Amino acid sequence: MRGQMAEEVVPTVRPLPVAMPSPDQLGVNIRPAAGACDWTAIHKRMQDLGVVSFQMDRLNADVFQITCLLPTAEAGRTHRIEAHGATEAEAMRCALDEAQRWKSQR
């Protein structure tokens, strides 16, 4: 046929596979540093223990204080747990261990 252009052929381009570098390759540390808390595990443990409230205070450069409140059988009353440690992780571990002991005695 006259006056018609031939169909244009477009080459097929395949996308390159995406390769994501690992956090280590990027210099991102996803593991807690020594003395740091694994908050995911802590929140799970607090939930399992029924902790209704907690507070963390740094009393000075060497002492962290954790205060946890646990429910009691009496409506509107809680049991207070207080623990200290040289790191927030140590103080939190001590507080949750004490909460576990208290709860197991009930």
TAVENJO-V120166 format. One record per run of one state. SS is the DSSP state (~ for helix, > for strand, _ for the rest). FROM is the first residue (numbers start at 1). TO is the last residue. Records with the same first field share a line. If there is no record, write none. Layout:
SS->FROM-TO  FROM-TO
This chain:
_->1-22  27-38  50-50  61-62  72-77  86-87  106-106
~->23-26  39-49  88-105
>->51-60  63-71  78-85
